[in-house]
Amino acid sequence: MAEKKKKIIKTIKVDADKCNGCRACEVVCSAFHAAPKYSSNNPARSRIQVIRHPLKDIYVPVYAGEYTAAECMGRDKYVIDGKEYEECAFCRASCPSRDLFKEPDSGLPLKCDMCEDDPPQEEPLCVKWCLNDALTYEEREEEVDDEEEVKLEDMEVGLESLVDKFGLQKVMDTVTRMSQKD
Amino acid sequence: MRYAETGFNLEIDLSRGSIERVETDPRETELYLGGLGTNAKILWDRVPPEIKPFDPENLLIFSAGLLCGTPATGCNRTIVTTISPQTELMAFSMMGGFWAPELKYAGYDKVIFRGKSPKLVYLYINNDKVELRDASHLQGKGSLETAELIRQELQDPKVQVASIGLAGENRVYFASIEQGRSSASRLGIGAVMGDKGIKAIAVRGTKDINVARPAEFIELCNEVREYIKFRNENPIPGVMTILQGLGSPQEMKVHDEKWHTENFMWGNARVRRRDFWNEEVAQKWSETLDTMRTRLISCFNCPMECGATISPPGLLTYMMKCFSKLTYTMAAFSDLDFGLGIAQSATEYGVDGFSTPQVMAFALELYENGILTDDDFPGMPSDNEGRFYWLLDRIVRREGIGDVLANGTYWAAKEIGKGAEEYAHNTIKKHEQLPLKLSMLNPIYFLMYATGEKINITQIEGQFPQAPFPTMEEREAFVKDWFQVPDEKFKQILLDWEPRGEKSMPYYPTVQMCCDIVDWQETMHYIDDALGMCAGLSSFPLKPPYHIHNYPKFISSGAGIDMDEAKLTHAIKRYRTLVRAINISRGMRRKDEKPPEDHWKKRFPELEKELLDTYYTLKGWNNDGIPTQESLHELGLDYVSEDFVKRGILTGSDDEPPKEEASAEKKKQ
């Protein structure tokens, strides 16, 4: 039997009614994740994206979630309070169906990491930079089964998506060719 | 590597349809910073005074500010520069919104248009892909409508679009350029865009903007955000509500309009209604705002909510900012219901919210006084609201009397004649002003109205309280944490300044003090306009988060240009003087530098002369308002001197005699 273990659940609460559409969250997210840190910024690289249609009063900050190699069998479209949201508006996936949550140059997937940092940030920076309280941060503890978690290294996540896109053989050939160049 | 800026401009020749990506000289950035500064340099170099606003050689420059696209909060302004059809001087209207950062992310600092397109086009910029596209299907479309159609056509909701409506297409002298929740409205730059055959510029960018010293820069940004939070929680006591906080005056938030409606003038900037505001009005107007206002909204990377989406019943939603909330209402002697409704049409047509209502009120005044007659208004409805809608339509289509009015009150009055000039009473340098008429001369405001080259009071005022605090306790409380002052002397001026008695207006602050206050206020606006910073977080409100002490650090760590307060002040003076030089070369002189005659009841011609004399000296200008050879040399603007001597504007000797005929202008009355 697996033992019970405490786990911290990190939640960003999005109050879309309070969003003013300014995209400060996108700015600081992309700056924080630049290398070196804050050396550049580019909202297209942000792991939070504000889906905005001002004239339809639609403001939805969405976080980058899991990478998926294949899109869903169909798409969804929500109408809430008479407002029709665009296809897949609430979906967090970095998915072949759209440009969202991909590095604009390489196409590699992006995923929100809650601003993991050393020393840790008090709260994700998008939350810190949202002075309008559209984003707030919550933490709670939960008991979960203690299972050995295999955590892929960052590079593997990237490679995996390349393998999905081009096949393992092509990626291996490329790596071989690159190593021969030096 | 270039920091903060991209180092590239787009040069578009509309006559040939050619598009070039041109690398810029980093030394120009050091000298003129960017935005307005480098725009002025380009205009000086390439648009000599012989070029008229609608000549193909006139340029239309869309520039992002130097720090746009960086994480600096509120830095999102586009500075649009051209020669104004209304004033025939340099125009540099600006807009917030989302366009300038997007241009930076696409890899450009400026888009420079020359020539004229043979047919209506729009420019599409998508990173390295830049193309002129046919816009014939957008002809006559509203500005917001155009933006939506382009986004659909390009299938990209993230494209930022700056566009003109019918007014721009028809070269109305007060046509605006609309974009997101903002517009560049003043001085008719939309008309130049229309004249060049550009319906819109759509831009999308996904590239990086770099900063030179990241850790230092983000720390400065964090300090600014912290201070904004502090200021939002600590409004300034003892001043009018709209002056207590940051941002533009929070017109979209407030319900109480007693101050504006009872202190600003109604109609053609003449009628004051001292007892207008009462409970019934308050209730009705509050209801209107609450019903029509869907959401308070912001510009790019800014927490202030100075705008709102407005949905008038039965009309399309549009976005409004600031004082256009009341300009139509008050010009037409109507109510907020009407004001918010007609502003929807005005936004789609793309016209300036200050000039337009005033032009219409002016026309109706001429009608009431028999200078214009029924023949000029065939089919005009009899109610005021109906008349405004009718006139707006005629103006943007340039039909009948609308064709005359479309040139603004100054030119329309000239063309109409028969004494119409008397009714075009509220212009400076041919440009319509806020409908404000006061009693006692305010020497600080006198200087700002007279010499401001944006020709719009909100674009020069700020920083220093508009009125003295009645008690010493209030004054001391105000100066206690007033670290934004460039010099401690400003605190003392405020401490000594009294509402009545010896140390009160118009003789206190003294002439020299007034000059220093105005110079400080103007300096802050000019920094903002080069960096692309919104005045609402810097030059406009009291105690702003950006000021002369942290700006040099922002520029150093952001753009990698070594900067301190002295060097920054010198750079501002350089391009501020260059703006003046452009206007001087176009004929502007001391005689043009005067507020409307009726702006104040109590005038002081001797004092006003002394104010102007002293201010000109402080600025390094001669008695006619022309920069002297000595000051031009100090600023590294010898090329301006040489040109002025060649044109006979300066004589070539340093001790130019003051020109009496020009200053005599002030002595009448």
Interface residues (C-beta under 8 A of the other chain):
Chain A: N20 G21 C22 R23 A24 V27 V28 A31 A34 P36 K37 Y38 S39 S40 N41 N42 P43 A44 R45 I51 R52 H53 P54 L55 K56 D57 Y59 E86 P104 W129 C130 L131 N132
Chain B: G69 T70 P71 T73 F98 Y105 L144 E148 P157 G180 R181 G205 T206 K207 D208 I209 N210 V211 P214 A215 F217 I218 R225 I228 K229 N232 T294 R295 L296 I297 S298 C299 F300 N301 C302 P303 E305 T309 L316 T317 Y318 M319
